[in-house]
Amino acid sequence: MGTGPGRAVLLTAVLGSGMALLDSTVVTVALPHIGRDFGVGLAALQWTVNAYMLTLAGLILLGGSLGDRYGRRRIFLLGVIWFALASLACGLAPGAGVLIAARALQGVGGALLTPGSLALLQSVFRAEDRAPAVGAWSGLGGVAAAVGPFVGGWLVDGPGWRWVFLINLPVAAVCVLVARRCVPETRDPAAGGRFDVLGAALGALALGAVTYALIAAPGRGASPAVLGPAVAGVLLGVAFVVVERRRPNPMLPLEIFRARTFTAVNVVTLFVYAAFSGFFFLAVLQLQIVAGWSALAAGTALLPTTVLMLLLSARSGRVAERIGARLPLTVGPLLCAGGLLLMTRAGSGAVYWRDVLPALVVLGLGMAVLVAPLTATVLASVDVSRAGLASGINNAAARAAGLVAVAALPLAAGMGEDAQRDPAAFDAAFTRAMVLCAGALVAGSVLAWTTVRDRRRRSCHPECAYHCGVSSPPLDPGET
């Protein structure tokens, strides 16, 4: 962590993953302007977000496997370049259809670069520096996600919403330059066999069908156009599990879930990232549609979470390394739930210092406590050689949770197709949505407390604690 090469590797990982995270949140601020410019309703705005999340969640496991086999730096760089070109297409889109298609291509690039960024840290840094490195990566990556609304608001109110995509081009250029010069190549020597293209296709189609049904339901109700894709999505999901269980080289090796901690933390990830995605999708819309703030004001309002993540995430990773992950994974979601409930005060005539800032401070503290230990625990629960796969699974869980949340939350909260044109109706639905998101966070907290177990080393006998190593090797701290 303290060397020049170490800082270069960390910078590369943060720039790549941060670009993808930034783009997943920066677009939210631009949605009202995109809707007005293209004359589309809430469903098209949901697809502007979910087209990206769909391909990202569906292909991210394949991206992790590609990195393990062909080189994590190589696949990471391919993803960065792909992402930049798709961003250019988004910035030049003449209509909503082209924009949604380009967003789907962006997700493909994100699926290549996101697992590679974390796998670089796990495979390059020495063991004692991995937790601080992951903590710094999580904190700075969380900053990129949280600062997205601010950057988006500044761009939307300034040069225009298209620049929320075009800004990715210079960031990608810097990332490629640093990675080519400073980041060593790593791969899993045991990786081999054929790629599971069928599994990737089934997973993406299952998510796509369920997402389509959830987004179409408010406008079409329980019609065949909704029920058909919903049933198809469930059947495709079952087929995905069956295929992955029978293939010799599956994209998702189900035996990895035999590790109790790995499985538990990924389920916690589903709960907490569903809540985070729902919040960031709706909060900026709430501040613009109901409170009447500008895009810049709405984006700037979320900066306290950015500052707290920046200041505390790396420390949180180090603390969790000493005390274990169970307590941070329990307390963090509860703090976040409290922040989301406080955010229900941000209605018409909301005053920032009274109605918005307290909620964001509590939310930011909870995210700082939670994010770094969550990521570090996932990676620590598997062998280093499977870092790319573990990172891909955890990222897929987070993105799939966000995808379903953005599609399902407006439906569950009672938002109609034209909800963004009725401030009173949107405000009432936003309150219901925040309660649902807080409930998901509480469920994640309870699950973490009941399933995550910290590994504690046994203490040595005082007479055996030190050894000169002349007649035999020093005792391991866990031996007696």
C-alpha positions in Angstrom: 0.0 0.0 0.0 2.8 2.4 0.7 4.8 1.8 -2.5 4.6 3.5 -5.8 3.5 0.3 -7.6 1.0 -0.4 -4.9 -0.6 3.0 -5.3 -0.6 2.6 -9.1 -2.5 -0.7 -8.9 -5.0 0.8 -6.4 -5.4 3.9 -8.7 -6.1 1.7 -11.7 -8.7 -0.4 -9.8 -10.4 2.6 -8.4 -10.6 4.5 -11.7 -12.0 1.5 -13.6 -14.6 0.4 -11.0 -15.3 4.0 -10.0 -16.1 4.8 -13.6 -18.7 2.0 -13.8 -20.1 2.9 -10.4 -20.2 6.6 -11.2 -22.1 5.9 -14.4 -24.6 3.8 -12.5 -25.6 6.7 -10.3 -24.8 9.8 -12.4 -27.5 8.9 -14.9 -30.2 9.1 -12.2 -30.0 12.9 -11.9 -30.4 13.2 -15.7 -33.5 11.1 -15.9 -36.1 13.9 -15.7 -34.2 15.9 -18.5 -33.9 12.7 -20.6 -37.6 12.1 -20.2 -38.5 15.6 -21.2 -36.1 15.7 -24.2 -37.3 12.4 -25.6 -40.9 12.7 -24.4 -41.0 9.3 -22.6 -42.5 8.1 -19.3 -41.3 6.3 -16.2 -40.9 2.9 -17.9 -38.4 4.2 -20.4 -36.5 5.9 -17.6 -36.4 2.7 -15.7 -35.0 0.9 -18.7 -32.4 3.6 -19.1 -31.1 2.5 -15.7 -31.9 -1.2 -16.0 -30.5 -1.9 -19.5 -27.1 -1.2 -18.0 -27.8 -3.2 -14.9 -29.2 -6.1 -16.8 -26.1 -6.9 -19.0 -23.8 -6.0 -16.1 -25.5 -8.5 -13.7 -26.0 -11.2 -16.4 -22.4 -11.2 -17.7 -20.3 -10.2 -14.7 -19.6 -13.8 -13.7 -18.3 -14.5 -17.2 -16.1 -11.4 -17.0 -14.5 -12.7 -13.8 -13.9 -16.1 -15.4 -12.3 -14.5 -18.5 -10.0 -12.5 -16.3 -8.9 -15.6 -14.3 -8.0 -17.4 -17.5 -6.7 -14.9 -19.9 -5.2 -12.3 -17.5 -7.0 -10.0 -15.2 -5.3 -6.9 -16.5 -6.0 -7.8 -20.1 -9.7 -8.3 -19.6 -9.9 -5.3 -17.3 -8.4 -3.1 -20.0 -10.7 -4.6 -22.6 -13.7 -3.7 -20.4 -12.5 -0.1 -19.9 -12.1 0.5 -23.6 -15.5 -1.1 -24.4 -17.1 0.9 -21.7 -15.7 4.2 -23.1 -16.9 3.4 -26.6 -20.4 2.6 -25.4 -20.4 5.8 -23.3 -19.7 7.7 -26.5 -22.7 6.0 -28.2 -24.9 7.0 -25.2 -23.8 10.6 -25.4 -24.6 10.8 -29.2 -28.0 8.9 -28.9 -30.7 10.5 -31.0 -33.6 8.9 -29.1 -34.6 6.8 -26.1 -34.3 3.5 -28.0 -30.7 4.0 -29.1 -29.8 5.3 -25.6 -31.2 2.2 -23.9 -29.4 -0.1 -26.4 -26.1 1.8 -25.8 -26.6 1.5 -22.1 -26.9 -2.3 -22.5 -23.5 -2.2 -24.3 -22.1 -0.2 -21.4 -23.1 -3.0 -19.1 -21.1 -5.5 -21.1 -18.0 -3.3 -20.6 -18.8 -3.0 -16.9 -19.1 -6.8 -16.7 -15.5 -7.1 -18.0 -13.9 -4.4 -15.9 -15.7 -4.6 -12.5 -14.6 -8.0 -11.3 -11.1 -7.5 -12.7 -10.6 -4.3 -10.6 -11.1 -6.1 -7.3 -9.3 -9.3 -8.4 -6.3 -7.1 -9.2 -6.1 -6.1 -5.6 -6.6 -9.6 -4.2 -4.0 -11.2 -6.5 -1.3 -8.4 -6.5 -1.2 -7.1 -2.9 0.5 -9.2 -0.2 -1.8 -10.8 2.4 -1.4 -8.2 5.2 -2.2 -5.3 2.8 -5.2 -6.8 1.1 -7.8 -5.7 3.7 -6.6 -2.0 3.8 -6.4 -2.1 -0.1 -9.9 -3.5 -0.4 -11.1 -0.9 2.2 -9.6 1.9 0.2 -11.0 0.5 -3.0 -14.5 0.1 -1.4 -14.4 3.6 0.1 -13.2 5.4 -3.1 -15.5 3.3 -5.2 -18.4 4.2 -2.9 -17.4 7.8 -3.3 -17.6 7.4 -7.0 -21.1 6.0 -6.7 -22.2 8.7 -4.2 -20.6 11.6 -6.0 -22.4 10.6 -9.2 -25.6 12.6 -8.4 -23.5 15.7 -7.7 -21.4 15.4 -10.9 -24.6 14.5 -12.9 -26.4 17.6 -11.6 -23.5 19.9 -12.4 -23.3 18.5 -16.0 -27.1 18.4 -16.5 -27.5 22.0 -15.4 -24.4 23.0 -17.3 -23.4 21.6 -20.7 -26.3 19.1 -20.8 -27.3 15.5 -19.8 -25.2 14.0 -22.7 -22.1 14.9 -20.8 -22.8 12.5 -18.0 -21.8 9.8 -20.5 -19.0 11.7 -22.4 -17.1 12.4 -19.2 -16.2 8.7 -19.1 -13.8 9.1 -22.1 -11.0 11.0 -20.3 -11.3 8.9 -17.2 -11.0 5.7 -19.3 -7.9 7.2 -21.1 -6.1 7.8 -17.8 -7.0 4.3 -16.5 -5.7 2.6 -19.6 -2.4 4.6 -19.5 -1.7 3.8 -15.9 -2.7 0.1 -16.2 -0.5 -0.6 -19.2 2.6 1.0 -17.5 2.2 0.0 -13.9 0.0 -3.0 -13.3 1.4 -6.5 -13.5 -0.5 -9.3 -15.2 -2.0 -12.1 -13.1 -4.2 -15.1 -13.9 -5.4 -18.4 -12.4 -3.1 -21.2 -13.7 -5.8 -23.7 -12.9 -8.4 -22.0 -15.0 -9.4 -24.0 -18.1 -12.1 -25.8 -20.0 -14.9 -24.3 -22.2 -16.7 -21.1 -21.3 -20.3 -21.4 -20.1 -22.0 -19.4 -22.8 -25.3 -21.2 -22.3 -25.3 -20.4 -18.5 -24.5 -16.7 -19.2 -27.3 -16.5 -21.8 -29.9 -18.2 -19.5 -28.9 -16.0 -16.5 -29.2 -12.8 -18.6 -32.5 -13.9 -20.2 -34.0 -14.8 -16.8 -33.2 -11.4 -15.4 -34.4 -9.6 -18.5 -37.7 -11.4 -18.5 -38.4 -10.7 -14.9 -37.3 -7.1 -15.2 -39.6 -6.6 -18.2 -42.6 -8.0 -16.3 -42.0 -5.8 -13.3 -41.5 -2.6 -15.3 -44.5 -3.3 -17.6 -46.9 -4.3 -14.7 -47.9 -0.7 -13.6 -49.2 0.1 -17.1 -50.6 -3.3 -18.2 -51.6 -5.0 -15.0 -51.9 -8.7 -14.8 -52.1 -9.2 -18.6 -50.6 -11.9 -20.7 -47.9 -9.4 -21.8 -46.8 -9.2 -18.1 -47.5 -12.7 -16.8 -45.9 -14.4 -19.8 -42.4 -12.8 -19.3 -42.7 -13.3 -15.6 -43.3 -17.1 -15.9 -40.7 -17.3 -18.6 -38.2 -15.6 -16.3 -38.8 -18.0 -13.5 -38.5 -21.0 -15.8 -35.3 -19.6 -17.3 -33.9 -19.1 -13.8 -34.6 -22.8 -12.9 -33.0 -23.9 -16.2 -30.0 -21.8 -15.3 -29.5 -23.6 -12.0 -30.0 -27.0 -13.6 -27.4 -26.2 -16.3 -24.9 -24.9 -13.9 -25.2 -28.0 -11.7 -24.6 -30.4 -14.6 -21.9 -28.6 -16.7 -18.3 -29.6 -16.1 -17.1 -26.0 -16.3 -20.0 -23.8 -15.1 -20.0 -20.1 -15.1 -21.3 -20.3 -11.5 -19.8 -23.3 -9.7 -22.5 -24.1 -7.1 -20.0 -25.8 -4.8 -18.5 -22.4 -3.9 -21.7 -21.8 -1.9 -20.8 -24.6 0.4 -18.7 -22.0 2.2 -21.2 -20.8 4.8 -19.7 -17.3 5.2 -19.5 -16.8 1.4 -23.1 -17.7 1.0 -24.4 -15.7 3.9 -22.5 -12.5 2.9 -23.8 -12.7 -0.6 -27.4 -13.0 0.6 -26.7 -9.9 2.8 -25.4 -8.2 -0.3 -28.7 -8.9 -2.0 -30.7 -7.1 0.7 -28.5 -4.1 1.3 -27.7 -3.3 -2.4 -31.4 -3.6 -3.3 -32.1 -0.9 -0.7 -29.2 1.3 -1.8 -30.2 1.0 -5.5 -33.8 1.8 -4.7 -32.7 4.8 -2.6 -30.3 6.4 -5.1 -32.8 5.8 -8.0 -35.6 7.6 -6.2 -34.0 10.1 -3.9 -32.7 12.5 -6.6 -36.0 12.2 -8.4 -37.8 13.1 -5.1 -35.7 16.2 -4.6 -36.3 17.4 -8.1 -40.0 16.4 -8.7 -41.4 17.0 -5.1 -39.0 19.4 -3.4 -38.6 21.4 -6.6 -34.8 21.5 -6.5 -32.5 21.9 -9.5 -30.5 18.9 -10.8 -27.3 20.4 -9.3 -28.9 21.1 -5.9 -30.4 17.6 -5.8 -27.0 16.0 -6.6 -25.1 18.2 -4.2 -27.5 17.3 -1.4 -26.0 13.7 -1.4 -22.4 14.8 -0.9 -22.3 14.0 2.9 -22.4 10.3 2.1 -19.5 10.9 -0.2 -17.4 12.6 2.4 -18.2 10.0 5.1 -17.3 7.1 2.8 -14.1 8.8 1.8 -13.0 9.5 5.4 -14.1 6.3 7.1 -14.2 3.3 4.7 -10.5 2.4 4.8 -10.5 2.7 8.6 -13.6 0.5 8.7 -11.8 -2.2 6.7 -8.9 -2.2 9.2 -11.3 -2.3 12.2 -13.2 -5.2 10.8 -10.0 -7.0 10.3 -9.3 -6.8 14.0 -12.7 -7.3 15.5 -14.3 -9.4 12.8 -17.0 -8.7 10.2 -20.1 -9.8 12.1 -20.6 -6.6 14.1 -20.0 -4.1 11.2 -22.3 -6.2 9.0 -25.0 -6.0 11.6 -24.7 -2.4 12.7 -24.1 -0.9 9.2 -27.4 -1.9 7.7 -29.3 -0.7 10.8 -27.7 2.7 10.5 -28.6 2.8 6.8 -32.2 1.9 7.5 -32.4 4.8 10.0 -31.1 7.1 7.3 -33.6 6.0 4.8 -36.5 6.5 7.2 -35.3 10.0 8.0 -35.3 10.7 4.3 -39.1 10.5 4.2 -39.1 14.0 5.6 -37.7 15.4 2.3 -41.0 16.3 0.8 -42.5 19.5 -0.6 -40.8 22.5 1.0 -38.0 20.5 2.5 -35.3 22.4 4.2 -31.9 20.8 3.6 -30.3 21.2 7.0 -33.4 20.0 8.8 -35.0 17.4 6.5 -32.2 16.0 4.3 -28.8 16.4 5.9 -29.5 14.3 9.1 -30.7 11.4 6.9 -27.7 11.5 4.7 -25.2 11.6 7.6 -26.8 8.5 9.2 -26.8 6.8 5.8 -23.2 7.7 5.1 -22.1 6.4 8.5 -23.9 3.1 7.9 -22.4 2.7 4.4 -18.9 3.4 5.7 -19.3 0.8 8.4 -20.7 -1.8 6.0 -19.2 -1.7 2.6 -15.5 -2.4 3.1 -16.1 -5.3 5.6 -18.7 -6.8 3.3 -16.3 -6.9 0.3 -13.3 -8.1 2.3 -15.3 -10.9 3.9 -16.5 -12.2 0.6 -12.9 -12.4 -0.7 -11.5 -13.8 2.5 -14.0 -16.7 2.5 -12.5 -18.3 -0.6 -9.1 -19.2 -1.9 -7.0 -16.4 -3.5 -7.0 -18.3 -6.8 -10.7 -17.9 -7.1 -10.6 -14.1 -6.4 -12.1 -13.3 -9.9 -14.9 -15.7 -9.5 -15.7 -14.6 -5.9 -15.6 -10.9 -6.9 -17.8 -11.7 -9.9 -20.4 -13.5 -7.8 -20.6 -10.7 -5.2 -20.8 -8.0 -7.9 -23.5 -10.0 -9.7 -25.5 -10.3 -6.5 -25.2 -6.5 -6.0 -26.2 -5.6 -9.5 -29.0 -8.2 -9.8 -30.4 -6.8 -6.5 -30.2 -3.3 -7.9 -31.8 -4.4 -11.2 -34.8 -6.0 -9.5 -35.1 -3.1 -7.0 -35.3 -0.4 -9.7 -37.8 -2.5 -11.6 -39.9 -3.7 -8.6 -39.8 -0.8 -6.1 -42.0 1.7 -8.1 -44.5 -1.1 -8.6 -44.5 -2.1 -4.9 -44.7 1.5 -3.8 -47.7 2.2 -6.2 -46.0 4.5 -8.7 -47.8 4.7 -12.0 -46.4 5.3 -15.5 -46.9 9.1 -15.1 -45.9 9.3 -11.5 -43.1 11.8 -12.2 -45.6 14.3 -13.5 -47.7 14.3 -10.2 -45.5 15.5 -7.3 -48.1 14.6 -4.6 -48.5 11.0 -5.8 -44.7 10.6 -6.2 -44.1 11.9 -2.7 -46.5 9.4 -1.1 -45.0 6.5 -3.2 -41.5 7.6 -2.2 -42.4 7.3 1.5 -43.7 3.8 1.0 -40.5 2.9 -1.0 -38.2 4.1 1.7 -40.0 2.0 4.3 -39.6 -1.0 2.1 -35.9 -0.3 1.6 -35.4 0.1 5.3 -37.1 -3.3 5.8 -34.6 -4.9 3.4 -31.7 -3.4 5.3 -33.1 -4.7 8.7 -33.4 -8.1 7.1 -29.8 -8.0 6.0 -28.7 -7.0 9.4 -30.5 -9.8 11.1 -29.2 -12.3 8.6 -25.6 -11.1 9.1 -25.9 -11.4 12.9 -27.3 -14.9 12.8 -25.1 -16.4 10.0 -21.7 -14.7 9.9 -19.2 -16.1 12.3 -15.8 -14.5 13.0 -12.8 -16.7 12.9 -10.8 -16.2 16.0 -7.3 -17.5 16.5 -6.6 -19.6 19.6 -4.1 -18.0 22.0 -0.7 -19.6 22.5 0.5 -20.7 25.9 2.7 -17.8 27.3 5.7 -20.0 27.3 5.2 -20.9 23.6 4.4 -17.4 22.3 7.9 -16.8 21.0 10.6 -19.1 19.6 14.2 -18.4 18.4 13.7 -20.7 15.4 17.1 -22.3 15.8 16.1 -25.8 16.6 12.7 -25.6 14.9 10.5 -23.2 13.0 8.6 -20.5 15.1 5.2 -21.5 16.3 2.3 -20.3 14.3 0.1 -17.9 16.4 -2.7 -20.4 16.2 -0.7 -23.4 17.5 -0.2 -24.5 21.1 
